[in-house]
Amino acid sequence: MSLRENFEQLVAQTSIDVSDKQTEQLIRLVELLDKWNKAYNLTSVRNPHDMLVRHILDSIILVEHLPQQANLIDVGTGPGLPGLPLAIMLPNCQFTLLDSLGKRIRFIRQVAYELGLTNVTAVQSRVEEHQPEQLYDGVLSRAFASLADMLSWCQHLVPKSGNFYAMKGLYPDTEIANMSANFKLQDAKRLNVPKLDEERHLLHVVKLV
């Protein structure tokens, strides 16, 4: 089965609308990730068909739970996940993809160039040291850090009432219970990613002060 056929079968199991152009861009992203991975070891996932599930579907499943027009930062983005797939799916959002490793940032810039993504800015920095000219509407993270660390390290990136979208595996009861009083859990959703055996949750946290 081709990557495209596999992808279309996976998407059919969700309620996400993906255009032909977006499908082509997402498949090309997988191809580039597979190509670069051989030299730069960007991800432990080696099989492109597994990348479709673990990287692409696992990222775009967020589309229905994010604002459709916003300025967002993906912290600890690695090779651009979930930021690159989301930038393809949400063209009216601006995405800053932040990582401390140069090889990942070079990959992200190459993908944005090849796919014509004008809504992606790649920044090489530690999150604590990143000082944006303009505060973001929201912070995204996927397997980045504990909830407490994410909120602590990233609170300077958003204004009061700013949003944090944390992707988690198992529902993190303890992390939520230990959350600072400066933040409020707005929403928590279980995500159903086709062909993924692990649990996925999205926590939406709002900054109160």
Rosetta silent file (secondary structure, phi, psi, omega in degrees, C-alpha in Angstrom):
SEQUENCE: MSLRENFEQLVAQTSIDVSDKQTEQLIRLVELLDKWNKAYNLTSVRNPHDMLVRHILDSIILVEHLPQQANLIDVGTGPGLPGLPLAIMLPNCQFTLLDSLGKRIRFIRQVAYELGLTNVTAVQSRVEEHQPEQLYDGVLSRAFASLADMLSWCQHLVPKSGNFYAMKGLYPDTEIANMSANFKLQDAKRLNVPKLDEERHLLHVVKLV
SCORE:     score description
SCORE:     0.000 S_00000001
   1 L     0.000  136.968  179.434    0.000    0.000    0.000 S_00000001
   2 L   -73.297  162.255  176.615    1.293    3.469   -0.863 S_00000001
   3 H   -58.690  -41.215 -178.067    1.785    6.120    1.801 S_00000001
   4 H   -64.888  -45.464  179.133   -1.063    8.129    0.314 S_00000001
   5 H   -60.769  -44.192  179.321   -3.501    5.191    0.336 S_00000001
   6 H   -61.588  -45.593 -179.531   -2.544    4.374    3.919 S_00000001
   7 H   -61.385  -45.159 -178.456   -2.914    8.011    4.965 S_00000001
   8 H   -63.777  -35.934  176.471   -6.324    8.357    3.325 S_00000001
   9 H   -66.107  -39.572  179.161   -7.543    5.203    5.090 S_00000001
  10 H   -65.752  -46.997 -178.748   -6.318    6.560    8.432 S_00000001
  11 H   -62.661  -33.703 -179.919   -7.925    9.977    7.937 S_00000001
  12 L   -61.815  -19.773  179.401  -11.211    8.301    6.979 S_00000001
  13 L   -88.803    4.491  177.370  -11.352    6.984   10.555 S_00000001
  14 L  -119.547 -179.986  175.357  -11.397   10.548   11.916 S_00000001
  15 L  -105.819   20.958 -178.050  -13.664   13.548   11.414 S_00000001
  16 L   -87.635  135.164  173.868  -10.831   15.680   10.018 S_00000001
  17 L   -92.776  123.537  178.785  -11.140   17.199    6.532 S_00000001
  18 L  -124.215  121.932 -179.539   -7.859   17.057    4.610 S_00000001
  19 L   -74.573  168.592  177.550   -7.650   18.590    1.132 S_00000001
  20 H   -59.745  -43.575 -178.935   -5.696   17.039   -1.751 S_00000001
  21 H   -63.856  -43.168  179.147   -2.997   19.693   -1.391 S_00000001
  22 H   -64.057  -38.885  176.992   -2.718   19.109    2.366 S_00000001
  23 H   -60.204  -46.452  179.069   -2.505   15.361    1.782 S_00000001
  24 H   -60.185  -42.694 -178.835    0.342   15.876   -0.692 S_00000001
  25 H   -66.302  -40.617 -179.309    2.171   18.176    1.746 S_00000001
  26 H   -68.087  -39.258  176.419    1.799   15.754    4.670 S_00000001
  27 H   -65.051  -42.443  178.354    3.045   12.814    2.580 S_00000001
  28 H   -63.092  -37.697  176.047    5.992   14.916    1.391 S_00000001
  29 H   -58.482  -44.409  178.100    6.746   15.786    5.019 S_00000001
  30 H   -62.572  -42.664 -179.615    6.973   12.072    5.837 S_00000001
  31 H   -62.364  -41.700  178.850    9.239   11.487    2.834 S_00000001
  32 H   -68.231  -40.151  178.410   11.563   14.300    3.895 S_00000001
  33 H   -62.835  -41.964  178.413   11.585   13.114    7.495 S_00000001
  34 H   -63.477  -43.113 -178.914   12.472    9.600    6.340 S_00000001
  35 H   -64.966  -50.218 -177.861   15.251   10.928    4.080 S_00000001
  36 H   -68.954  -30.433 -175.798   16.796   13.253    6.688 S_00000001
  37 H   -62.170  -31.999 -178.630   16.379   10.698    9.457 S_00000001
  38 H   -63.877  -32.229 -178.231   18.926    8.389    7.847 S_00000001
  39 H   -98.627  -34.408 -169.454   21.642   11.039    8.237 S_00000001
  40 H  -112.856   -3.405  176.254   20.515   13.131   11.199 S_00000001
  41 L    51.628   59.088 -175.802   18.591   10.695   13.414 S_00000001
  42 L   -81.757  -25.362 -178.089   15.657   13.063   13.947 S_00000001
  43 L  -149.431  149.359  177.903   13.205   10.434   15.229 S_00000001
  44 L   -78.421  -10.552  177.253   13.354    6.869   16.556 S_00000001
  45 L   -81.079  118.550 -172.466   10.455    5.978   14.239 S_00000001
  46 L   -99.977  -29.371 -174.583   12.083    4.461   11.151 S_00000001
  47 L   -89.759  125.002 -179.422    9.204    3.209    9.006 S_00000001
  48 H   -56.418  -34.074  178.748    7.376    5.907    6.970 S_00000001
  49 H   -68.431  -34.123  174.469    4.038    4.125    7.469 S_00000001
  50 H   -69.390  -34.642  176.893    4.601    4.246   11.230 S_00000001
  51 H   -60.833  -36.760  178.133    5.449    7.939   10.899 S_00000001
  52 H   -55.206  -42.975 -178.379    2.006    8.497    9.372 S_00000001
  53 H   -79.153  -54.580 -168.378    0.397    7.266   12.597 S_00000001
  54 H   -77.666  -21.319 -178.163    2.885    8.312   15.277 S_00000001
  55 H  -116.240  -45.477 -174.862    3.828   11.707   13.848 S_00000001
  56 H   -82.257  -59.404  179.787    1.246   12.917   11.317 S_00000001
  57 H   -61.138  -39.719 -178.844   -2.092   11.606   12.631 S_00000001
  58 H   -64.561  -20.471  176.794   -0.914   12.093   16.206 S_00000001
  59 H   -92.235  -50.122 -173.503   -0.364   15.780   15.362 S_00000001
  60 H   -73.609  -10.847  176.230   -3.310   16.661   13.114 S_00000001
  61 L   -62.273  -17.256  179.963   -5.768   15.040   15.538 S_00000001
  62 L   -78.385  -15.361 -170.152   -5.423   18.359   17.427 S_00000001
  63 H   -50.899  -42.455 -175.279   -6.905   20.413   14.589 S_00000001
  64 H   -76.619   -7.356 -176.295  -10.451   20.353   15.942 S_00000001
  65 H  -113.038    5.478 -178.889   -9.315   21.415   19.429 S_00000001
  66 L  -114.925  157.383  173.958   -7.172   24.431   18.525 S_00000001
  67 L   -62.147  147.190 -177.338   -8.108   27.981   17.459 S_00000001
  68 L   -87.047   -8.736  177.376   -8.356   28.279   13.691 S_00000001
  69 L  -147.891  108.586 -175.845   -6.618   31.654   13.685 S_00000001
  70 L  -166.780  166.512  175.270   -3.905   32.335   16.262 S_00000001
  71 E  -107.669  108.361 -170.660   -0.205   32.913   16.848 S_00000001
  72 E  -119.304  149.786  173.714    1.117   29.702   18.421 S_00000001
  73 E  -120.230  132.226  176.847    4.516   28.415   19.554 S_00000001
  74 E  -101.672  107.222 -175.059    5.436   24.729   19.558 S_00000001
  75 E   -92.147  141.536 -175.747    8.090   24.309   22.281 S_00000001
  76 L    60.071   44.998 -169.937   10.537   21.425   22.153 S_00000001
  77 L   -68.487  -16.886 -176.403    9.259   20.773   18.650 S_00000001
  78 L    62.234 -130.484  178.293   11.949   18.202   17.767 S_00000001
  79 L   -84.123   30.977  175.896   11.699   17.638   14.000 S_00000001
  80 L    93.112   35.357 -178.227    8.650   19.922   13.839 S_00000001
  81 L  -123.158  126.811    6.856    6.001   17.910   15.668 S_00000001
  82 L   -89.333    6.011 -169.201    3.183   18.743   16.015 S_00000001
  83 H   -59.171  -46.192 -177.695    3.977   22.154   14.513 S_00000001
  84 H   -65.009  -50.027  177.320    4.662   21.274   10.863 S_00000001
  85 H   -59.312  -36.990  179.884    1.588   19.045   10.332 S_00000001
  86 H   -70.507  -35.162  177.420   -0.569   21.633   12.112 S_00000001
  87 H   -63.459  -35.395  175.875    0.849   24.475   10.009 S_00000001
  88 H   -65.998  -41.497 -174.672   -0.220   22.518    6.913 S_00000001
  89 H   -81.570  -24.652 -175.812   -3.704   21.965    8.347 S_00000001
  90 L  -123.595   74.456 -173.954   -4.222   25.452    9.855 S_00000001
  91 L   -65.018  -18.864  179.881   -2.978   27.929    7.229 S_00000001
  92 L   -88.543   -0.667  174.553   -4.535   30.902    9.070 S_00000001
  93 L   -99.202  146.771  172.225   -2.425   30.245   12.175 S_00000001
  94 E   -98.841  133.172 -178.407    1.162   31.424   12.589 S_00000001
  95 E  -120.790  127.327  167.416    3.511   28.839   14.082 S_00000001
  96 E  -103.299  123.975 -179.179    6.861   29.387   15.758 S_00000001
  97 E  -107.389  115.777 -171.395    8.711   26.068   16.096 S_00000001
  98 E  -114.192  129.466  175.368   11.306   26.193   18.855 S_00000001
  99 E  -153.032  155.282 -176.960   14.067   23.704   19.575 S_00000001
 100 L   -89.811  -10.612 -176.788   17.591   23.906   20.959 S_00000001
 101 L   -97.853  125.684 -176.216   19.187   21.542   18.406 S_00000001
 102 H   -61.658  -37.961 -176.967   20.448   23.042   15.156 S_00000001
 103 H   -63.891  -34.187  178.209   19.944   19.925   13.011 S_00000001
 104 H   -69.682  -41.861 -179.893   16.222   19.913   13.860 S_00000001
 105 H   -65.197  -40.049  177.165   15.850   23.613   13.064 S_00000001
 106 H   -62.001  -40.397  178.037   17.664   23.153    9.730 S_00000001
 107 H   -62.614  -46.380 -178.459   15.274   20.322    8.876 S_00000001
 108 H   -60.373  -43.392 -179.882   12.210   22.419    9.756 S_00000001
 109 H   -64.598  -38.011  178.709   13.424   25.329    7.626 S_00000001
 110 H   -66.058  -42.911  178.332   14.066   23.006    4.681 S_00000001
 111 H   -63.133  -46.689 -179.459   10.587   21.465    4.966 S_00000001
 112 H   -59.067  -39.286  179.138    8.920   24.884    5.224 S_00000001
 113 H   -67.152  -48.796 -176.080   10.839   25.981    2.104 S_00000001
 114 H   -67.076  -33.053 -177.248   10.063   22.846    0.074 S_00000001
 115 H   -94.523   -1.854  178.788    6.387   22.793    1.038 S_00000001
 116 L    67.798   35.534 -179.192    5.882   26.558    0.674 S_00000001
 117 L   -86.818  103.645 -178.277    4.776   27.008    4.291 S_00000001
 118 L   -87.652   -3.100 -177.899    4.780   30.762    4.872 S_00000001
 119 L  -104.219   21.108 -179.527    3.220   30.432    8.343 S_00000001
 120 E  -121.235  128.690  171.811    6.229   28.690    9.947 S_00000001
 121 E  -122.252  124.707  179.881    9.139   30.354   11.750 S_00000001
 122 E  -100.256  130.764 -177.465   11.886   28.088   13.128 S_00000001
 123 E  -128.319  126.578  174.956   13.831   29.341   16.157 S_00000001
 124 E   -93.983  110.727 -178.403   16.872   27.682   17.721 S_00000001
 125 L  -170.266  156.576  165.198   16.805   28.455   21.438 S_00000001
 126 L   -76.061  144.777 -173.148   16.163   27.026   24.868 S_00000001
 127 H   -61.879  -35.633 -178.089   12.593   27.869   25.822 S_00000001
 128 H   -66.120  -24.426 -175.828   13.639   29.757   28.975 S_00000001
 129 H   -96.957   -6.284 -177.480   15.835   32.046   26.862 S_00000001
 130 L   -78.922  119.350  179.807   13.342   32.766   24.083 S_00000001
 131 L  -118.397   95.157 -176.633   12.075   36.355   24.337 S_00000001
 132 L   -72.151  148.447  175.695    9.477   36.977   21.618 S_00000001
 133 L   -64.997  -34.947 -179.648    8.859   40.489   20.324 S_00000001
 134 L  -129.180  134.574 -179.069    5.150   39.781   20.601 S_00000001
 135 L   -66.132  152.894 -178.395    3.553   37.389   23.090 S_00000001
 136 L   -88.650  157.449  173.658    1.870   34.282   21.705 S_00000001
 137 L   -75.395  -30.221 -176.718   -1.812   33.357   21.926 S_00000001
 138 E  -159.842  155.639  177.620   -0.894   29.826   22.930 S_00000001
 139 E  -115.097  129.580  176.616    1.901   27.370   23.683 S_00000001
 140 E  -106.519  142.746  170.634    1.853   23.827   22.267 S_00000001
 141 E  -147.066  144.653  179.669    3.867   20.926   23.601 S_00000001
 142 E  -133.979  112.596 -179.990    4.068   17.257   22.735 S_00000001
 143 L    53.638   41.894 -173.859    6.093   14.968   25.011 S_00000001
 144 L   -94.629  -51.912 -175.426    8.071   18.027   26.092 S_00000001
 145 L  -166.881  177.399  173.380    8.132   18.079   29.900 S_00000001
 146 L   -64.331  158.858 -179.487    5.964   17.658   32.970 S_00000001
 147 H   -59.131  -42.519 -179.481    2.964   19.993   33.109 S_00000001
 148 H   -60.783  -44.465  179.927    4.549   21.931   36.003 S_00000001
 149 H   -67.244  -41.907  179.363    7.782   22.447   34.059 S_00000001
 150 H   -58.373  -48.017 -177.507    5.977   23.408   30.861 S_00000001
 151 H   -66.190  -40.237 -179.132    3.910   26.074   32.645 S_00000001
 152 H   -66.672  -47.709 -175.688    6.889   27.354   34.609 S_00000001
 153 H   -72.752  -24.859 -171.025    9.292   27.526   31.662 S_00000001
 154 H  -110.993    1.090 -172.959    6.765   28.943   29.190 S_00000001
 155 H   -65.190  -23.887  179.455    4.659   31.334   31.245 S_00000001
 156 H   -76.061   -5.702 -175.260    6.636   34.356   29.936 S_00000001
 157 H   -89.636  -14.695 -177.786    5.562   33.498   26.369 S_00000001
 158 L  -129.448  154.060  176.345    1.843   34.302   26.774 S_00000001
 159 L   -79.207  178.291  170.078   -0.148   37.152   28.364 S_00000001
 160 L   -54.763  139.452 -175.226   -2.736   36.793   31.099 S_00000001
 161 L    74.099    7.947  175.220   -5.519   34.520   29.750 S_00000001
 162 L   -68.835  161.225 -171.419   -2.963   32.933   27.406 S_00000001
 163 E  -112.521  146.213  172.954   -3.404   29.286   26.503 S_00000001
 164 E  -124.332  130.974  178.686   -1.330   26.149   26.942 S_00000001
 165 E  -119.910  103.491 -174.993   -2.077   23.006   24.951 S_00000001
 166 E  -107.040  120.452  175.234   -0.210   20.031   26.405 S_00000001
 167 E   -85.784  128.304 -178.158   -0.294   16.666   24.646 S_00000001
 168 E  -129.759  163.670  174.210   -0.016   13.814   27.109 S_00000001
 169 L   -85.783 -103.459  175.045   -0.202   10.037   27.032 S_00000001
 170 L   -62.491  151.476 -179.602   -2.033    8.621   30.052 S_00000001
 171 L   -62.160  121.210 -170.668   -4.271   11.112   31.862 S_00000001
 172 L   -88.983   70.696 -176.689   -1.830   12.912   34.228 S_00000001
 173 H   -52.549  -47.398 -175.666   -3.916   13.124   37.426 S_00000001
 174 H   -65.251  -43.001  179.501   -0.928   13.866   39.659 S_00000001
 175 H   -61.481  -39.485  179.841    0.478   16.566   37.375 S_00000001
 176 H   -68.965  -41.985 -179.651   -2.920   18.293   37.257 S_00000001
 177 H   -62.003  -31.990 -177.065   -3.367   18.049   41.041 S_00000001
 178 L   -93.793   11.600 -177.103    0.039   19.687   41.558 S_00000001
 179 L   -68.927  141.549  178.905   -0.571   22.532   39.089 S_00000001
 180 L   -59.682  148.327  179.307    0.212   26.054   40.287 S_00000001
 181 L   -68.813   -8.326  177.655   -2.757   28.215   41.357 S_00000001
 182 L   -77.633   -4.449 -176.824   -1.661   30.704   38.674 S_00000001
 183 E  -131.567  155.343  179.408   -3.151   28.366   36.068 S_00000001
 184 E  -131.278  135.146  173.671   -6.507   26.697   35.497 S_00000001
 185 E   -75.209  111.773 -177.238   -7.341   23.485   33.651 S_00000001
 186 E   -82.413  -38.409 -174.169   -9.875   24.679   31.100 S_00000001
 187 E  -163.092  152.356  174.050  -10.507   21.378   29.366 S_00000001
 188 E  -140.692  127.478 -177.076   -9.144   17.856   28.988 S_00000001
 189 E  -127.489  139.894  170.372   -9.947   15.640   26.040 S_00000001
 190 E   -85.405  132.353 -178.467   -9.068   12.082   25.188 S_00000001
 191 E  -102.802  136.990  178.054   -7.826   11.880   21.609 S_00000001
 192 L  -107.673  104.371 -179.704   -8.477    8.883   19.401 S_00000001
 193 L   -99.361  117.481 -178.912   -5.605    8.379   16.976 S_00000001
 194 L   -54.474  136.494  175.465   -6.295    5.587   14.451 S_00000001
 195 L    67.769    9.424  176.503   -3.928    2.593   14.725 S_00000001
 196 L  -103.119  122.052 -174.981   -2.209    4.016   17.810 S_00000001
 197 L   -79.259  -18.423 -176.107   -2.335    1.613   20.740 S_00000001
 198 L   -87.986  156.380  175.016   -1.332    4.187   23.359 S_00000001
 199 L   -73.166  150.151  174.353   -3.621    6.656   25.131 S_00000001
 200 E  -137.144  135.813  175.487   -3.507   10.311   24.118 S_00000001
 201 E  -133.283  149.646  173.221   -4.923   13.310   25.971 S_00000001
 202 E  -118.087  122.588  176.826   -4.936   17.030   25.278 S_00000001
 203 E  -102.848  130.906  175.135   -4.940   19.394   28.254 S_00000001
 204 E  -109.872  112.608 -177.339   -6.016   22.994   27.700 S_00000001
 205 E  -115.797  141.516 -179.443   -4.686   25.206   30.502 S_00000001
 206 E  -115.590  138.242  177.046   -5.246   28.956   30.888 S_00000001
 207 E   -80.304  127.505 -174.006   -2.888   31.422   32.584 S_00000001
 208 L   -94.803  -23.041 -174.733   -4.767   33.377   35.271 S_00000001
 209 L  -126.012    0.000    0.000   -2.266   36.077   36.237 S_00000001
